[in-house]
Amino acid sequence: MATGQVSSISSDNYQLIATNTTTSGTTSTFTFSGYKKLLLTYNTTAGSNQNLSMLFNGSSTGYGGGTWVNEYNGTFNVSNTVIYLNGVIASTHDGYVIIDNAAAGAPKLVNGFSNENGYVSTIGSSWNNTAALTGLVITGNVAFTAGSISLYGIAE
């Protein structure tokens, strides 16, 4: 019989970087530096069905053909120019995204979940760039009317 002590996997703690209120416009922008891991949470509402996407450091290139898979109808989106956070079946969205390798030196790995009218969608992608992340832009195809988007990070 094995014996031992269970210890914490990591003592890192996420710190709130910023929260943006999403009551108008189609974009939410974050600028930051010095983080090795990021957590983005969102709970947004738009006037009609909204599709959310995300860009790193203002770049629309180098995304690893990320997928967004929808439990509602089994469809998925693949893109090399953005990371999709949801589909277009609802005007209210909530979810989260974890971004690993946010510091310089490795491609960025992205995974998370989104909820649209009770249907769960999975998010998985990468950004094949080794630059440190210093900015995120979340864009909706229609204007936000309510909600917020928060960004948390674990410092380098």
C-alpha positions in Angstrom: 0.0 0.0 0.0 1.4 3.4 -1.0 1.5 6.2 1.5 2.3 9.8 0.9 1.2 13.3 1.2 -1.1 15.1 -1.2 0.1 18.6 -2.1 -1.2 21.4 -4.1 -0.5 21.2 -7.8 0.2 24.9 -8.0 0.3 27.8 -5.5 -0.3 30.3 -8.3 -3.4 32.6 -7.9 -5.3 34.5 -10.5 -5.4 38.2 -10.1 -8.0 40.4 -11.6 -6.4 42.5 -14.4 -9.6 44.4 -15.5 -13.3 44.2 -16.0 -15.0 45.8 -19.0 -18.7 46.6 -18.9 -20.4 45.7 -22.2 -23.3 48.0 -22.5 -22.6 49.4 -26.0 -20.3 49.0 -29.0 -19.0 45.8 -30.5 -15.6 45.5 -28.9 -14.0 45.0 -25.5 -10.3 45.6 -25.3 -7.7 44.6 -22.6 -4.1 45.7 -22.4 -1.7 44.1 -20.0 1.8 42.6 -19.5 3.7 40.2 -17.4 1.4 37.2 -17.2 2.1 33.5 -17.8 -1.6 32.3 -17.8 -4.8 34.1 -18.4 -8.5 33.5 -17.6 -11.2 35.4 -19.5 -14.8 35.2 -18.2 -17.8 36.7 -19.9 -21.5 37.2 -19.4 -22.8 39.4 -22.2 -26.1 40.4 -23.9 -26.7 41.8 -27.4 -29.8 43.2 -29.1 -30.0 40.1 -31.4 -28.1 36.9 -31.9 -24.4 37.6 -31.5 -21.2 35.9 -32.5 -18.1 36.7 -30.3 -14.5 36.3 -31.5 -11.2 37.1 -29.9 -7.8 38.4 -31.3 -4.4 38.3 -29.5 -2.1 41.4 -29.8 -4.2 42.8 -32.6 -3.1 40.0 -35.0 -5.5 38.2 -37.4 -2.9 35.6 -38.4 -1.4 32.5 -36.9 -4.4 30.9 -35.2 -4.3 27.2 -35.3 -7.5 26.4 -37.0 -9.3 26.6 -33.7 -12.7 25.0 -33.3 -15.9 26.0 -31.6 -18.2 23.0 -31.3 -21.9 23.6 -30.6 -24.0 21.1 -28.5 -27.2 22.7 -30.0 -26.8 21.4 -33.5 -23.4 19.7 -33.6 -21.8 22.2 -35.9 -18.4 23.8 -35.5 -16.5 26.8 -36.8 -12.9 26.6 -37.8 -10.8 29.8 -38.3 -7.2 30.7 -38.9 -7.9 34.4 -38.3 -9.8 34.6 -35.0 -10.8 32.5 -32.0 -14.6 32.0 -31.8 -16.1 32.2 -28.3 -19.7 31.1 -29.3 -22.1 30.6 -32.2 -25.0 32.8 -33.3 -27.9 31.0 -31.7 -28.5 33.5 -28.8 -28.3 37.1 -27.7 -27.0 36.2 -24.2 -23.7 34.4 -23.7 -21.6 33.4 -20.7 -18.5 31.3 -20.5 -14.8 31.3 -19.9 -11.5 30.8 -21.7 -8.1 29.7 -20.3 -5.0 30.8 -22.2 -1.8 28.9 -21.4 1.7 30.1 -22.3 0.8 33.8 -22.3 4.4 34.7 -21.7 7.0 34.9 -24.5 8.6 31.7 -25.7 5.8 29.3 -26.7 2.6 29.1 -28.8 -0.6 30.1 -26.9 -3.0 27.3 -26.1 -6.7 28.2 -25.7 -9.6 26.1 -24.2 -12.9 26.9 -22.6 -16.7 26.6 -22.6 -19.6 28.8 -23.6 -23.3 28.7 -22.7 -26.0 29.8 -25.1 -29.6 29.4 -24.0 -28.5 26.3 -22.0 -26.5 24.7 -24.8 -22.8 24.2 -24.0 -20.2 24.8 -26.6 -16.5 23.9 -26.3 -13.7 26.2 -27.4 -10.3 25.0 -28.5 -7.6 26.8 -30.4 -4.0 28.0 -30.5 -2.1 31.1 -31.5 1.1 29.9 -33.1 3.1 33.0 -32.1 5.8 33.0 -29.4 5.5 36.7 -28.5 4.2 37.5 -25.0 0.5 38.4 -24.9 -0.1 42.0 -24.2 -3.6 42.6 -25.6 -6.9 40.9 -26.2 -9.8 42.2 -28.3 -13.2 40.6 -28.0 -15.6 41.5 -30.9 -19.2 40.9 -31.4 -20.9 41.0 -34.8 -23.7 43.1 -33.2 -23.6 45.7 -30.4 -23.5 44.7 -26.7 -26.4 45.9 -24.6 -25.5 44.5 -21.1 -23.0 42.4 -19.2 -19.3 42.3 -18.5 -16.1 40.7 -19.5 -13.3 40.1 -17.0 -9.7 39.2 -17.4 -7.6 37.5 -14.7 -3.9 36.5 -14.9 -1.2 34.6 -13.1 2.0 36.8 -13.0 5.3 35.5 -14.5 
